[in-house]
Amino acid sequence: MAVVNNSFDSYEAVGNHVDIADVIYNVAPTETPFLSSMPKGKATNRVHQWQNDTLAAAAANHAAEGTTFAAEAQVPTALLNNVCSISSKSPQVTGSQEAMKHYGRGSEMKYKTKQAMKELKRDVEINMLANLAKVTGDGTGTARKQAGLQNYVVTNTSIAGDATASAGTGADLHTDGTARAFTEAMLETVLASAWTQGGNPTKGFLNAFQKRKTAAFSGNSTPQHDKKDKKVYNSVDIYIDPLGCEVRLIPSRQTPADVVYLVDPNHVKVSMLRDFRVLDIPRQGDYMSKLILCEGTLQVGEEKAHAGIYDLTTS
């Protein structure tokens, strides 16, 4: 169809209203299942310490009547620690930008602060689940770093034959070996080991790839079909092993892809020296600044209560 000459169109016009939807879409994940579900504790120093103890192995025990008893050797408690690390975000917005009208948000500063808080919680989750040795830091600019869960859980584990396990004190790293495929046998073995030690892991944290692997476990060999609702169920959300250990398998984006953690919540805490907070930074110019901050650490009260499967294939 021919265009009528001299028709004034939108391509020539100046001053038309800008069309921007009054919403901001963001699909970035914000879940922190480990940080959100673990019990909270209180740290009172930059080095957070705790004790654990154990009982002597069960044995046949018979004493003759009238026996004179001698004192038995006593074993002291073990003292462990982790370092409170500082994690922060610091959004800054100019006075001009804050004063303008925005699409999808009112205050630019409030919007950026809300974003930063979500990002900070994900960062803390990564720190606690990482293969990360603790760093004590110093007063000359070296940041403190907390050790991750993998650097404490060493007793009830499945690792590659050529891997080197950490010492279990948070002071060193787990050295990866040749990757292996995640199997149900691995899961049964480490859960049985934790049960033998007295642990009761009830929460499992694993990345998407390993969670999908559980769909092939023997108990889920035949997917369920709901013809009425036209649904097919092919997921293992709760795993119950032969000893009765019942573990909820929680998909966790921040868990390393080559690791599966089995956690007993009675023996781990997120201990905070300074809980999540928003602080105002005094103005030194025409801008607004906030400091979103937390300082805390992972407290693995008794690592024998937990289990881990390391050195797994990720593709």
PEFEN-V829404 format. One record per backbone hydrogen bond with DSSP energy under -1.0 kcal/mol. NH is the residue of the N-H (numbers start at 1). CO is the residue of the C=O. E is the energy in kcal/mol with one decimal. If there is no record, write none. Layout:
NH&CO&E ; NH&CO&E
//
This chain:
7&4&-1.5 ; 12&9&-1.2 ; 13&9&-1.5 ; 23&21&-1.7 ; 36&32&-2.6 ; 37&33&-1.3 ; 38&34&-1.7 ; 41&270&-2.4 ; 43&272&-1.7 ; 48&82&-2.5 ; 50&80&-2.3 ; 52&78&-2.1 ; 67&64&-1.7 ; 78&52&-2.7 ; 80&50&-3.1 ; 82&48&-2.3 ; 84&46&-3.5 ; 85&296&-2.1 ; 87&294&-2.4 ; 89&292&-2.3 ; 93&288&-2.5 ; 95&286&-1.8 ; 98&94&-2.0 ; 99&95&-1.7 ; 100&96&-1.2 ; 111&107&-1.9 ; 112&108&-2.5 ; 113&109&-2.2 ; 114&110&-2.3 ; 115&111&-2.1 ; 116&112&-2.4 ; 117&113&-2.1 ; 118&114&-1.6 ; 119&115&-2.2 ; 120&116&-2.6 ; 121&117&-1.9 ; 122&118&-1.6 ; 123&119&-2.1 ; 124&120&-2.3 ; 125&121&-2.0 ; 126&122&-2.2 ; 127&123&-2.2 ; 128&124&-2.0 ; 129&125&-1.4 ; 132&130&-1.3 ; 134&170&-3.0 ; 135&145&-2.4 ; 138&142&-1.6 ; 145&135&-2.2 ; 148&132&-1.9 ; 149&128&-2.4 ; 151&148&-1.4 ; 152&149&-1.8 ; 153&149&-2.2 ; 157&155&-1.1 ; 158&308&-1.7 ; 163&160&-1.7 ; 164&175&-2.1 ; 170&151&-1.7 ; 175&164&-2.9 ; 180&311&-2.1 ; 187&183&-1.5 ; 188&184&-2.7 ; 189&185&-2.3 ; 190&186&-2.2 ; 191&187&-2.0 ; 192&188&-2.2 ; 193&189&-1.9 ; 194&190&-2.3 ; 195&191&-2.4 ; 196&192&-2.3 ; 197&193&-1.7 ; 199&194&-2.8 ; 202&263&-2.0 ; 203&263&-1.9 ; 204&248&-3.3 ; 205&261&-2.3 ; 206&250&-1.7 ; 211&207&-2.4 ; 212&208&-2.1 ; 213&209&-1.2 ; 214&210&-1.1 ; 215&212&-1.1 ; 216&213&-1.7 ; 217&214&-1.9 ; 220&217&-1.8 ; 221&218&-1.7 ; 224&233&-1.7 ; 226&231&-3.2 ; 231&226&-2.1 ; 233&224&-3.2 ; 239&247&-3.0 ; 241&245&-2.1 ; 244&241&-2.1 ; 247&239&-2.9 ; 248&202&-2.7 ; 249&237&-2.8 ; 250&204&-3.6 ; 252&206&-2.5 ; 259&256&-1.6 ; 260&309&-2.1 ; 261&205&-2.3 ; 262&307&-2.8 ; 263&203&-3.6 ; 267&264&-2.3 ; 269&299&-2.3 ; 270&39&-2.5 ; 271&297&-2.1 ; 272&41&-2.0 ; 273&295&-2.5 ; 274&295&-2.7 ; 277&293&-1.9 ; 279&291&-2.8 ; 281&289&-2.0 ; 287&285&-1.9 ; 288&93&-3.7 ; 290&91&-2.1 ; 291&279&-2.7 ; 292&89&-3.0 ; 293&277&-2.3 ; 294&87&-1.9 ; 295&274&-3.0 ; 296&85&-1.7 ; 297&271&-2.8 ; 299&269&-2.9 ; 301&299&-1.2 ; 305&302&-1.8 ; 306&303&-1.5 ; 307&262&-2.6 ; 308&156&-2.1 ; 309&260&-2.6 ; 310&158&-2.8 ; 312&258&-1.5 ; 313&180&-2.6
//
